[in-house]
């Protein structure tokens, strides 16, 4: 879990565009982030297993 200070720091406009830190909208994690869903890999997996992410199905072969 990211602290409130880290989350608020990442929401500020950065001096350079390459310094943008994208964070998970649920937990604030910055690593393993998926832009398509605005979630980290852990939150994405939990929501996908519960069927709360539209258009995502569990694969089996």
Buried (B, 14 or more C-beta within 10 A) or exposed (E): EBEEEBBEEBEEEEEEEEEEBEBBEBEBBBEEBEEEBBBBBBBBEEBBEEEEBEEBEEEEE
